[in-house]
Structures are given as C-alpha cells and as structure tokens.
Amino acid sequence: MLWPNAVKAVMKTGPDREVVSVHPYRSACPSSVWRSLITDAREELTFAGYTNYFLWLEHPNLATVLRKKARAGVTVRFLLGEPDSETTRRRETVEQTALTVSTRIRITLEHLERLGNTENIEARYSRHEGHISLSVFRFDDQMLVTPHLSNLVGHDSPMLHLRRLQDDGMFDRFASHVEALWKEGAPIRS
C-alpha cells in the first residue's frame, strides 16, 4: 500500500481537505480564530448570518476594525434577515427566547447605522427563507459556516471552518449560496 491507514487517518486527501476544523457549537470556536480571520482578510469580509448580533458582543472594537478594513479597500458585506418578516416571526416562535430574533437584527442595524456611509461597507436584507437556517461568514479564502439546528439559537449549533483549496468544493458551494442570496437581497437604507 502506498498510503498506510495510519497516514490516511491524519492526512486529508479528498474533498474534506477544505475542512480546517469543526466545532460542536459556534460558541466553542475561540474568539481568537474570528479575530485573526477578520484581521487577516485583505479583499472580502462577508457576514451572512441572519442576525449577526453576536459579532458586536464578541468583538467590542468591530466597528473600528471594519472601518479600517473598508478604507484599505476590503469589501465588507452584511446580509441580514428582515426584522418584520414572516420568517423572522416564525423563528421567534420556535426559539422562544427573551432576546428575540427581530431585536437581535435591530441591534445589528443600529451598529451598521453607526458605521455611517463608509465606502466599501454594504448591507442587505435577505429575501430568501432558507437564509435563516444557515450562517456563512467569509474572510477571503476562509469561511465559518453554521448550519442551524432545529429550535436552537446560532451559538448552540455546530460550526465548520473551511479553507478554499479546490474548484467546486465545499467552500465554493457555500460561497455560491451566499452570492445568490446577496443578489436577491434588498439594500438596507438608513
């Protein structure tokens, strides 16, 4: 055998080689991973979570970092659910949490409003119902993906850390999904 089982067990050779790591909970991913992915991005930051609320809590200086990134030419995009949509109301019924989905979206909208009309920062409402069940956060050729489980909030759902290594791999498929949502989305106006 060219590749003994011991080597195959530690070396990724197939489509899974784009998987950097997995976390059983989004909240189990160290904040240092998020920080380095945001800091190291040179071209694109896309935050396609339904509320993106947790970002502002876990990264207190996020607005400052995003402004600097945008001024350096990085494209920064936020894709959010609409706070008053039927999809949002249904999700609130499922989650039954005191901090509702619509409130979490509105908190993100407040933070985005404070960014003002910074060039290279754009936000849209997703018009696709499927957006609520999947969050994708892109940092150039890396991304964090959270498939939302049943009635759990995002931080209780698993998360994948992916790195683009091939055409039409997992990274590209999630990236295409986000691009389709972005194209369908409606610009958020101040």
N, C-alpha and C positions, 0 to 999 in steps of 0.2 A: 504494500500500500504506500502510495506517495504521501498521503496525509493521514497519519495515525489518528485514532479517535481522540487522544489527549490533545493534539494540536487543534483539531477541528472544534473541540469544546471551548477553546479560548480565542480562536481566530474566526472572525466573521468573514464569510466568503460569498454569501448570497445577498438577496435583497435586504436582509436585516442589518447589513453593514452600515446603513444610514442611521440606525438607532444608536445614539450615543449613550443614553441611559433611560431608565423608566423609573417612575415614582408611583407608588400605590395611591398617593394623594398629591394634588397640586401643591398643597401646603407643605409637603415634605421636601420639595425642591428648595435647596438653600438659596437665600436671597443673594448670596454672592454669585450664583450662576446667572440670575436675572441681571444683576448689576454688570457683570462682565460682558454679557451678550449685548446689553444696551450700550455700554461704553465702547465696545469694540466695533459696533456697526459703523460702516463708512458710506453706505448707499441707501439702505432702506430699513425702516422700523415700521412694522405694521402690527397694530393691536386690534385683533378681530375677536374680542371677547364680547359677550352680549352686554355686559355692564362695564367691564374694565375697572370697576370700583376698587378692587384690592390693590391695583398698581399704585394708587395715590397714597395708600396707607403704608405699604411696604417699602416705598421709595420716596421718603419725605422731600427730597430735592428733585423729584422727577421733572417738574416744570422747568427748572433751571437747566437741567441736562438736555431736555428736549429742545429748548430754545437754542442752546449752543450747537446741538446736532443740526438743527434746521439751518442755522446761519452758516454752518460748514458745508451745506449742500445736501445733507441727508434728507430723504423724503420720509416724512413722519405721517402715518395714516392711522386713524381710529375708525373702526366700524362698530356701531352700537345698535342695540335694539331700540325701537321707538317706545318711549315710556308709557304712552297712552294706547298702545296697540292691543288687539285682542290676544295676540300671542303672549305678550307680557302679562296681561291679566290672568290668562290660563296658568302661566308658570307660577304666578304668585299664589294661586290656589293650591298648586302642587307643593310648593316649598313650605308654605305656611310659616314664614319667618317674620319677626318684627321689623327687620330692615328689609323692606320689600324690594323686588326687582326694579320697579319704577323709581323708587327712591335712590337705589344704587346707580341707576342710569343718570338720574338728575344730578347726583353728586359729581359724576364724571363730566357731565355737561358744564357744571359750574367751574371745574378745573380747566376745561377746554376754553371756556369763556375768558378766564384769567390769562390765558396764553395770547389772547387778542388775535389780531390778524397777522400772525407771524408767518412769513413766507416759508413754504415747504411743509407746513403743517395743515392737514386737511382732515375733516371728519364727515362721515356719512351715516345715515340710518340704514340699516339693513331692511330690505323689504321681503326677505325670504324667511319663512317659518323655520326652516332647518338650521338657521344660524344659532338658535337658542341651544341646540344640543351639541355644539362643537365650538371650542375656542381655539384660535390659531394665532400665535404670536411669532412674527417673523423678524429676524435680525440678520440681514444679508443672506448668507447661505446656511443659516441655522434657524431652527424654529422649535417652539414649545407648543405642543398640541394637547388639549384636554377634551376628551370625549365625555360629555356629562352623563352621569348615570341617573336614571330614574328620577326620584324625588330629592336627590342630593344637590346641595349647592356646589359651586365650582371647586372650592378648596377641598371638598371631600371626594372629588372624582380623580381618577388616575391621570397621569401626565407622561407624555413621551418627549424626549429631547432628540431632535433629528438634525443631521447634517447632510446637506446635499452632496451626493457622490456619484449620481448617475442620472441619465435622462429617463424620464417617466417612472422614477422611483417614488417612494412614499413622499419624500419632500415635494417633488413636482406635483404630485396628485393633490396634496393639501394646498399648495400654493395656487394651483388652478382653481380649486374650490373657492378660495378667498378672492381671487381675481374676478370670478363670476359674481360673487356677492357684491363686490365693490362696484362693478359695472351696473348692476341693478339698483344700487343704493341711491338714496336721495340725499343731496348735500344738506348738512346741518347749518342753518343760518343763525347768526347771533340775534 
